[in-house]
Each structure stands twice: as C-alpha cells, then as structure tokens.
Amino acid sequence: MITQPNRLSVSGELDFTTIMPIWKSSLALLTTHSTLSIDLSKVTTTNSAGLVLLIEWLKYGKYNNKIIIFENLPPQLQSIAQVAGLKIP
C-alpha cells in the first residue's frame, strides 16, 4: 500500500487476511482528508472480502462527510459487486 496526500494505492491480494491491515492503515488518511482517491489498479486477486473493504470505506465516508473515489476497480471486484446487486461508484 502506497500513500500520498489524498491518495491511497492498494496492491496485492484483497482477502480476509489482508483487508484489516489495509483498513487500519487507511484510517490515518481518512481522518485527515475530506477527499480520498483509492487506486486499485495493482490489486492482483480479490474475493468478497475486497468488496467488504470498499463498502466500509464508503460507509466511513458517508458517516464522516468524506468523499471516497475508487479508481481502476479490478474486474473481479466489479463482478462480485454486480452479483451482490451493488454499484460501486
């Protein structure tokens, strides 16, 4: 995971063992910026845990007046979201 001002780049696997460390690391950026862009172009594999992480970011943004922007959603995540009936912005 690489962080820059207002930007988070997530890489590697998004699964049940990796999402909590990513979530915890992202909180520092979420609390200090009103807008956060999350680049997922370097995610290699994911499962439903990845979708849970995206939903948690969106929920945090909604309840804390933050704008969360997802960039380069992997096709796997798009498919999982579609099956779940969700549209990730």
N, C-alpha and C positions, 0 to 999 in steps of 0.2 A: 504494500500500500504506500503510495506516494502522496504527500500533501503539499499543496501550495495555497497561498491565500485564496479563499473562496472556492477551492477546487480539491477534489479527492479523486485519486486514480486507484482503482481496485484491480488487483491482478491475481492470477492463480485460480484455485478452486473456491467456489462458494458452496459449502456444505455444512452439515451440522457441527463439525469440529472447528470450522474457520469463521463462522459468522459472528460469534460473540466477541472474539478479539477485534474484528473489524468494527463492530458496533461500538465497542468501548473506545477504540481509537478515534472514531469519527465524532464522538461527543464533544471533544475539545473544539473542533471546527464548528459543529452545530451550535454550540453555546455562544461563540464569539462572532458569528457572521449571520447576517439576515438572509443571505442567499448562498446556497452551496450547490455547485455543479459536481456531479458524481459521474466520472468516466468509467465505464465498464468494458472498454474495448479489449482489455488484457485479461479478462476472465476466461479461463481455459475450459472449465466444466462447472456445471451447477446442477442443483436439484431444487426441490421445493423449499429448502432452507434459504436459498438465494432469494426467492420470491418473498419469503417472510422478512428478510432483511430490508428489501425495498419497501415493503408495506410499513415496517417500523420507522424507516426514515420519513416516509410520507406522513405517518401519524404524528411523529415528533414535530415535523414542520407545521402541520395543521394546528396542533395544540399550542405551539410556541411562536406563531406568526413568522415562520421561516419559509423561504421559497427553496424547494428542492428540485433540481433539474437533473434528469438522468440522460446521459449521453451514451450512444453506442451500445444499446441493450443487446446482449447476445441472443441469437435465435432461440437457444434453449430456454432462456427466461421468457421470451415473448410467447413461446409455445405453452409453457407451464401456466403463464398468466391467462392465456386465451382459454385453455382447458378449464381453469378455475373461474372463468367468466369475468376476469378483471382486465381493465385497460390501464396500463402504466403510462403516465404522461411522460 
